[in-house]
């Protein structure tokens, strides 16, 4: 099956064939009309590449330092909750795929394998933190990350409430699974997925399992219960005091917020609208990237998250000032198709596409990609 996949779009098609319908919708969907989901990717089409010629591109350099760690290319794996829904090996398989391809893996607070288990996988890693209502639990998670030797911390700041994910409600996966006839048939048609989940056994959210909440709730419900909607910049300063390593804020879309992040000691901002899963109608990440880069200059690293489906998308983001990019759905499509091998395939596709795009554009080093190779389409 993997040999037939030549692009991330191919992996998505096969993921839909491998997953029960509600599970695929949970992976693929966004908020309300999903306009922002589409815009995240379509906005790249409004940017045209201007290739340079007669440049020696026999050997291009893709290595970069992100979040205090050396990686072989400037694309990292975003944190995604409940990855075991897509394959029994979940976060472990994804972390191994990231290591296989020389990049960072970001583990979600709402992962289905514990941060200690994933820490045993080779390769550079980041832990993604939600600021919980239980501040003692938040501090305990930070200390566990320190003990497990995570090098960087990423605080997600764009979920004061869960977005209106209508597709999840229609498919019956919002909150507790709704077992109507359509869903029963959907799962029955995916026996490989069902058997894989049964063999792996139950596993919920071990990073916060001892909070006393019902561990069998779905991830969206857990977020509603645990995450504190009253988080402010004061809390970010407090975490900065607790964590001495690289610290990123994920979910920054405003230049003013980016400047304020730099002021409180954050070392990176991840420009993200949560993959279009929160506020429908929000701007695409790539659309606000240049403003944020101008706002912070060299004070913090700027990472672009959202809509990446091609190596050319990565190149355009680098040209507009991003130091790197992060992806979620692309590697999850691969994970759903073939576990670690599928996630590795997704990352390999994007890396090879980036290298080819660099050669065709006359770029020899990701560190020196400039805005001169990209322009906005007159019709964009």
LINUR-V435993 format. One record per residue. RES is the residue in three letters. PHI is phi in whole degrees, -180 to 180 (999 if undefined). PSI is psi in degrees with one decimal (* if undefined). NEAR is the number of other ideal C-beta (glycine too) atoms within 8 Angstrom. Layout:
# LINUR-V435993
res = [RES/RES]
phi = [PHI/PHI]
psi = [PSI/PSI]
near = [NEAR/NEAR]
This chain:
# LINUR-V435993
res = [UNK/UNK/UNK/UNK/UNK/UNK/UNK/UNK/UNK/UNK/UNK/UNK/UNK/UNK/UNK/UNK/UNK/UNK/UNK/UNK/UNK/UNK/UNK/UNK/UNK/UNK/UNK/UNK/UNK/UNK/UNK/UNK/UNK/UNK/UNK/UNK/UNK/UNK/UNK/UNK/UNK/UNK/UNK/UNK/UNK/UNK/UNK/UNK/UNK/UNK/UNK/UNK/UNK/UNK/UNK/UNK/UNK/UNK/UNK/UNK/UNK/UNK/UNK/UNK/UNK/UNK/UNK/UNK/UNK/UNK/UNK/UNK/UNK/UNK/UNK/UNK/UNK/UNK/UNK/UNK/UNK/UNK/UNK/UNK/UNK/UNK/UNK/UNK/UNK/UNK/UNK/UNK/UNK/UNK/UNK/UNK/UNK/UNK/UNK/UNK/UNK/UNK/UNK/UNK/UNK/UNK/UNK/UNK/UNK/UNK/UNK/UNK/UNK/UNK/UNK/UNK/UNK/UNK/UNK/UNK/UNK/UNK/UNK/UNK/UNK/UNK/UNK/UNK/UNK/UNK/UNK/UNK/UNK/UNK/UNK/UNK/UNK/UNK/UNK/UNK/UNK/UNK/UNK/UNK/UNK/UNK/UNK/UNK/UNK/UNK/UNK/UNK/UNK/UNK/UNK/UNK/UNK/UNK/UNK/UNK/UNK/UNK/UNK/UNK/UNK/UNK/UNK/UNK/UNK/UNK/UNK/UNK/UNK/UNK/UNK/UNK/UNK/UNK/UNK/UNK/UNK/UNK/UNK/UNK/UNK/UNK/UNK/UNK/UNK/UNK/UNK/UNK/UNK/UNK/UNK/UNK/UNK/UNK/UNK/UNK/UNK/UNK/UNK/UNK/UNK/UNK/UNK/UNK/UNK/UNK/UNK/UNK/UNK/UNK/UNK/UNK/UNK/UNK/UNK/UNK/UNK/UNK/UNK/UNK/UNK/UNK/UNK/UNK/UNK/UNK/UNK/UNK/UNK/UNK/UNK/UNK/UNK/UNK/UNK/UNK/UNK/UNK/UNK/UNK/UNK/UNK/UNK/UNK/UNK/UNK/UNK/UNK/UNK/UNK/UNK/UNK/UNK/UNK/UNK/UNK/UNK/UNK/UNK/UNK/UNK/UNK/UNK/UNK/UNK/UNK/UNK/UNK/UNK/UNK/UNK/UNK/UNK/UNK/UNK/UNK/UNK/UNK/UNK/UNK/UNK/UNK/UNK/UNK/UNK/UNK/UNK/UNK/UNK/UNK/UNK/UNK/UNK/UNK/UNK/UNK/UNK/UNK/UNK/UNK/UNK/UNK/UNK/UNK/UNK/UNK/UNK/UNK/UNK/UNK/UNK/UNK/UNK/UNK/UNK/UNK/UNK/UNK/UNK/UNK/UNK/UNK/UNK/UNK/UNK/UNK/UNK/UNK/UNK/UNK/UNK/UNK/UNK/UNK/UNK/UNK/UNK/UNK/UNK/UNK/UNK/UNK/UNK/UNK/UNK/UNK/UNK/UNK/UNK/UNK/UNK/UNK/UNK/UNK/UNK/UNK/UNK/UNK/UNK/UNK/UNK/UNK/UNK/UNK/UNK/UNK/UNK/UNK/UNK/UNK/UNK/UNK/UNK/UNK/UNK/UNK]
phi = [999/-64/-64/-82/-94/-107/-155/-62/-61/-63/-62/-62/-60/-71/-62/-64/-77/-93/-101/-58/-53/-63/-70/-64/-63/-62/-71/-91/-84/-142/-90/47/-80/64/-63/-72/-57/-67/-63/-52/-87/-63/-63/-65/-68/-82/-112/-105/-85/-116/-70/-100/-120/56/-120/-72/-116/-62/-134/-105/-107/-117/-69/-156/-106/-126/51/78/-133/-79/-129/-81/-158/-89/-129/-116/-89/-68/-72/-134/-74/54/-66/-66/-61/-98/-163/-57/-88/38/-63/-63/-66/-66/-64/-67/-64/-61/-64/-59/-105/74/-137/-81/-117/-106/-97/-79/-53/-96/-75/-102/-123/-70/-63/-71/-64/-70/-61/-75/-74/-62/107/-71/-140/-129/-107/-93/-117/-95/-80/-89/-58/-83/-67/-63/-65/-60/-64/-66/-63/-63/-66/-63/-62/-63/-66/-84/69/-70/-87/-142/-124/-128/-99/-84/-121/-110/-129/-71/-154/-79/-61/-82/-90/-65/-63/-63/-69/-64/-84/86/-100/-74/71/-79/-59/-95/-92/-89/-60/-59/-69/-60/-64/-59/-72/-63/-81/-124/-62/-63/-65/-61/-64/-61/-68/-67/-65/-71/81/-69/-155/-112/-132/-67/-65/-126/-64/-97/-79/96/-79/-72/-66/-89/-70/-71/-58/-61/-66/-62/-61/-60/-72/-91/-77/-89/-78/-99/-63/-132/-61/-60/-69/-66/-62/-64/-69/-57/-69/-84/-119/-91/-86/-56/-133/-112/-109/-107/115/-85/-128/-112/-57/-63/-66/-63/-62/-67/-59/-62/-64/-92/97/-67/-99/-152/-120/-107/-74/-157/-111/63/63/75/-95/-112/-99/-72/100/-68/-63/-69/-58/-65/-71/-96/-53/-59/-64/-70/-61/-65/-69/-107/56/-99/-71/-140/-72/-117/-119/-96/-126/122/88/-67/-133/-140/-61/-64/-65/-61/-61/-64/-65/-63/-63/-89/112/-69/-83/-164/-130/-130/-131/-122/-56/-56/-76/-70/-58/-63/-58/-65/-76/-154/60/-57/-62/-71/-65/-62/-61/-60/-67/-63/-58/-65/-66/-66/-65/-64/-61/-63/-62/-63/-64/-69/-97/79/-104/-105/-154/-61/-72/-118/-66/-118/-70/-70/-95/-139/-143/-80/-62/-56/-94/-81]
psi = [-42.0/-34.9/-22.8/-8.9/113.3/-4.5/168.2/-35.7/-38.6/-42.6/-37.6/-43.7/-45.1/-33.2/-39.5/-31.3/-22.1/-27.1/145.9/148.6/-47.3/-34.6/-41.0/-41.8/-37.2/-39.5/-44.2/-22.3/174.7/-158.1/143.6/-117.3/-6.2/27.0/-38.6/-33.9/-49.3/-41.5/-36.9/-42.8/-43.5/-28.3/-25.0/-27.4/-18.7/-1.2/125.0/136.6/140.0/93.0/145.8/149.9/171.0/44.0/137.1/105.2/28.3/-32.8/112.9/150.6/125.7/-5.1/146.9/162.2/119.6/132.5/40.6/10.4/140.7/129.5/157.9/-17.0/158.5/40.4/124.8/163.6/120.6/155.5/132.3/125.6/154.1/43.7/-18.8/-17.5/-25.8/-21.7/142.4/-28.0/-7.8/-123.3/-31.2/-44.3/-41.7/-41.4/-39.1/-37.0/-41.8/-43.6/-40.0/-33.4/10.4/37.1/178.0/144.5/132.5/123.5/132.4/147.5/-37.8/39.2/162.6/1.8/145.9/158.2/-30.2/-39.0/-44.9/-29.2/-23.7/-15.9/135.0/158.5/158.6/141.6/156.8/144.8/129.4/128.0/130.8/140.2/113.5/159.0/-36.6/95.7/-29.5/-39.7/-40.2/-47.5/-36.2/-38.4/-41.2/-42.6/-38.6/-38.7/-41.8/-45.3/-34.0/-1.0/36.3/136.5/-24.5/156.2/141.0/118.4/121.2/126.6/9.1/24.9/62.5/-19.6/158.7/134.2/162.2/85.3/83.7/-34.7/-38.3/-40.0/-39.9/-37.1/-6.9/12.1/-4.7/125.2/-134.5/144.4/131.9/113.0/74.9/175.7/-41.7/-44.1/-39.4/-45.5/-40.1/-44.2/-37.0/-28.5/-2.9/61.3/-33.1/-42.1/-46.1/-46.8/-39.1/-42.9/-38.8/-41.3/-37.4/-25.8/169.6/138.5/126.1/-106.3/81.4/-21.8/-28.0/23.7/-28.2/25.1/-14.0/-5.7/166.1/108.4/-10.7/1.4/154.7/159.6/-42.0/-39.4/-40.4/-41.2/-43.1/-38.9/-46.2/-37.7/138.5/118.3/-4.1/13.2/136.4/-178.1/-26.6/-38.7/-36.0/-40.5/-39.8/-40.2/-38.1/-36.3/-29.8/-26.1/117.3/-12.2/-173.2/136.2/122.3/149.1/124.0/126.9/16.5/126.2/-6.5/134.3/-38.2/-40.9/-37.0/-43.5/-42.0/-36.0/-44.7/-37.9/-32.6/6.0/9.5/142.3/-12.3/146.1/136.5/110.5/111.8/142.8/27.2/37.3/24.1/15.1/-1.4/-83.2/105.6/136.3/-5.2/155.6/155.5/147.7/-43.7/-25.7/-33.9/-8.0/-50.6/-38.3/-39.4/-39.7/-43.3/-34.6/-36.3/-14.2/-127.4/14.6/-34.0/159.1/142.2/123.6/133.5/126.6/131.1/118.0/-4.0/119.8/-8.4/156.0/-33.3/-30.5/-42.3/-45.7/-41.3/-39.9/-41.2/-40.3/-30.6/6.5/-4.5/142.6/-24.1/177.3/159.2/149.7/148.4/-70.5/-40.7/-46.8/-25.6/-34.9/-47.5/-41.5/-42.6/-33.1/-44.2/33.7/-138.0/-43.4/-37.0/-41.6/-39.6/-40.5/-44.4/-45.7/-39.4/-42.1/-49.6/-38.3/-43.7/-37.3/-39.4/-45.6/-44.1/-43.7/-38.2/-45.2/-44.6/-21.6/-4.0/29.5/128.5/-13.2/130.1/-25.4/-16.9/13.9/126.7/166.9/-7.2/-13.6/4.8/144.8/155.9/136.9/137.0/-27.6/0.1/*]
near = [7/9/4/7/13/5/9/12/7/10/17/11/8/14/16/9/6/10/13/12/10/13/12/12/13/11/14/9/11/13/14/10/4/12/10/16/13/9/13/15/11/10/12/12/7/9/14/7/12/9/8/9/5/4/7/4/10/3/5/10/8/12/8/12/6/14/14/9/11/6/15/7/13/14/14/18/16/11/15/9/10/12/15/14/9/12/12/9/9/17/13/11/13/17/15/13/19/16/11/9/12/7/14/14/17/14/14/11/13/12/18/12/11/8/14/8/9/15/10/5/11/4/11/10/14/17/14/13/14/12/11/14/6/8/8/6/10/12/9/8/15/13/8/11/13/9/6/9/6/13/11/13/15/16/14/12/10/12/12/6/6/9/12/7/13/8/11/13/8/7/11/12/11/8/6/6/8/7/6/7/5/8/15/9/8/11/10/8/7/11/7/7/12/11/8/10/9/7/7/9/5/3/9/8/12/11/11/14/8/4/9/3/9/4/7/4/11/11/10/11/10/13/13/9/8/12/12/7/6/4/9/6/7/6/9/15/10/8/15/11/6/7/11/2/8/11/15/17/15/15/12/14/13/8/11/7/11/15/10/9/14/12/6/10/8/13/10/14/17/14/15/15/16/12/12/17/10/11/9/13/6/10/9/14/15/16/8/13/15/8/8/16/12/9/10/15/6/3/5/11/11/15/16/16/15/14/13/16/9/11/13/10/14/16/16/13/13/14/13/14/11/14/10/14/15/15/13/12/10/14/15/15/16/18/19/14/14/10/10/13/9/16/16/13/14/16/18/9/13/16/13/9/12/14/11/9/14/15/10/7/12/12/15/11/8/13/6/7/11/6/7/6/14/11/6/7/9/4/4/7]
